[in-house]
Amino acid sequence: MPKLWNDTIEAHRSAVASAVMDKTAELAVREGLHTLTMARIAQEAGIGRATLYKYFSDVEGILSAWHKRQITTHLEALERIREQGATPLQGLEAVLIAYAESTRHGHDHAFGALLHAMPHVREAHGHLEELIAAMIAEAVRDGSLNGGASSGEMARYALAAIAGGAPNKPALVRLVGMILRGLGAQVPASATTS
């Protein structure tokens, strides 16, 4: 089979799977988890149930795939933000603010509980912790942070502090400033924000 044909088939499969994931998440947010059946998802996505089962075996599998995709997108965005920082401390601040902002836009309790109990979340949190730890290590090396603890411990501290949340963007920026000072930032947080 020609490569172009294979690419077209794969692109089609990817588009169908993506549309199913998006429709399932939309239904879960709009109507709750109790309405989610494979028959309903197939109907709403405009495909047959047999086709749906070729892609996913159950509703949880669809939601898991959707959530993995969302997390991957968020982690990639954080990496891009990291690269835009003029200094390691500015990059760290920008990443922490972006991450904190993303945590403010969570899911309803039942949907969030289901998603965050899935096995892939632990792995994703590990990647996030590694990213933050690497950024902290860079800031310690350049003297922006004092490095009183291991970068892993400092990353866990920062992520735990963010998990407490902030009601709005100004409070979130203040929270990140406090976190940076708690990590031993050598300059006030307001001096790192441009």
C-alpha positions in Angstrom: 0.0 0.0 0.0 1.4 3.4 -0.9 2.7 5.5 2.0 0.3 8.4 1.1 -2.7 6.0 1.5 -1.4 4.8 4.9 -1.0 8.4 6.0 -4.5 9.2 4.9 -6.0 6.2 6.7 -4.0 7.0 9.9 -5.1 10.7 9.7 -8.7 9.7 9.3 -8.5 7.3 12.3 -6.8 9.9 14.4 -9.5 12.5 13.4 -12.3 10.0 14.3 -10.7 9.2 17.7 -10.1 12.8 18.4 -13.8 13.7 17.6 -15.1 10.9 19.8 -12.8 12.0 22.7 -13.9 15.7 22.3 -17.6 14.8 22.2 -17.4 12.5 25.2 -15.7 15.1 27.3 -18.2 17.7 26.1 -21.1 15.4 27.2 -19.4 14.6 30.5 -19.0 18.3 31.3 -22.4 19.4 30.1 -24.6 16.6 31.4 -22.5 14.6 33.9 -21.1 11.1 33.9 -24.4 9.4 34.4 -25.5 10.0 30.8 -22.4 8.5 29.2 -23.0 5.3 27.4 -21.3 4.0 24.4 -24.5 4.1 22.4 -25.1 7.8 23.4 -21.5 8.7 22.5 -21.7 7.0 19.1 -25.0 8.8 18.4 -23.7 12.2 19.4 -20.4 11.7 17.5 -22.3 10.7 14.4 -20.8 7.2 14.1 -22.1 3.7 14.5 -21.6 1.8 17.7 -19.5 -0.9 15.9 -17.2 1.8 14.6 -16.9 3.3 18.1 -15.9 -0.1 19.6 -13.1 -0.3 17.0 -11.6 2.7 18.7 -12.5 2.3 22.3 -13.8 -0.5 24.5 -15.6 1.6 27.1 -16.4 5.1 28.3 -13.6 5.2 30.8 -11.1 4.3 28.0 -12.4 7.3 25.9 -12.1 9.7 28.9 -8.7 8.3 29.8 -7.4 8.9 26.2 -8.9 12.4 26.2 -7.3 13.3 29.5 -3.9 11.9 28.4 -4.1 14.1 25.3 -5.1 17.2 27.5 -2.2 16.6 29.9 0.3 16.1 27.0 -0.9 19.3 25.5 -0.5 21.2 28.8 3.0 19.7 29.4 4.1 20.7 25.9 2.8 24.3 26.5 4.7 24.5 29.8 7.9 23.4 28.0 7.3 26.2 25.4 6.8 28.7 28.2 10.0 27.5 29.9 12.0 28.2 26.8 10.7 31.8 26.6 12.1 32.8 30.0 15.0 35.3 29.7 16.5 33.8 32.9 15.9 30.5 34.7 14.0 32.2 37.5 11.8 34.1 35.0 11.1 30.8 33.2 10.3 29.1 36.4 7.9 31.9 37.5 6.2 31.8 34.1 5.7 28.1 34.2 4.4 28.1 37.8 1.9 30.8 36.9 0.8 29.0 33.8 0.4 25.7 35.7 -1.4 27.4 38.6 -3.7 29.1 36.1 -4.5 25.8 34.5 -5.4 24.2 37.9 -8.0 27.0 38.5 -10.0 25.7 35.5 -10.7 22.2 36.8 -13.6 19.8 36.3 -16.7 19.3 38.4 -16.2 17.1 41.4 -17.3 13.7 39.9 -15.6 14.2 36.5 -12.4 15.5 38.2 -12.4 12.6 40.7 -12.7 10.1 37.8 -10.0 11.7 35.7 -7.5 12.2 38.5 -7.9 8.6 39.8 -6.8 7.2 36.4 -3.3 5.6 36.3 -1.8 8.0 33.7 -2.2 11.0 36.1 0.6 9.8 38.4 3.0 9.5 35.5 2.0 12.9 34.2 2.5 14.5 37.6 6.0 12.8 37.7 6.8 14.5 34.4 5.6 17.9 35.7 7.6 17.4 38.9 10.7 16.6 36.8 10.2 19.7 34.7 9.9 22.0 37.7 12.9 20.3 39.4 15.0 20.8 36.3 14.1 24.5 36.2 14.8 24.9 39.9 18.2 23.2 39.4 19.0 25.7 36.6 18.0 28.7 38.8 20.1 27.3 41.7 23.1 27.0 39.3 22.8 30.6 38.1 22.4 31.8 41.7 18.7 32.9 41.4 17.7 30.4 44.1 19.7 29.4 47.1 19.2 25.7 46.8 18.7 24.8 50.5 17.1 21.5 49.6 17.2 19.1 46.6 15.5 20.3 43.5 13.0 17.4 43.7 12.0 18.5 47.3 11.7 22.1 46.1 9.6 21.1 43.1 7.2 19.1 45.4 7.0 22.1 47.7 6.1 24.4 44.8 3.5 22.0 43.4 1.9 21.4 46.8 1.6 25.1 47.4 0.0 25.6 44.0 -2.5 22.8 44.8 -3.9 25.1 47.5 -5.2 27.3 44.7 -5.9 31.0 44.3 -9.3 32.6 43.6 -8.1 34.9 40.8 -5.1 35.9 38.7 -3.7 38.6 41.0 -3.8 36.2 44.0 -2.3 33.5 41.8 0.6 35.8 40.9 1.1 36.7 44.6 1.0 33.0 45.5 3.8 32.2 42.9 5.8 35.1 44.3 5.5 33.6 47.8 6.5 30.2 46.4 9.6 31.6 44.8 10.6 33.4 48.0 10.0 30.1 49.8 12.3 28.5 47.4 15.0 31.1 48.2 14.6 33.5 45.3 17.4 36.1 45.6 15.1 38.9 44.3 11.5 39.8 45.0 9.0 38.0 42.8 7.8 41.3 41.4 11.3 41.9 40.0 11.1 38.7 38.0 7.9 39.6 36.3 8.3 41.7 33.2 
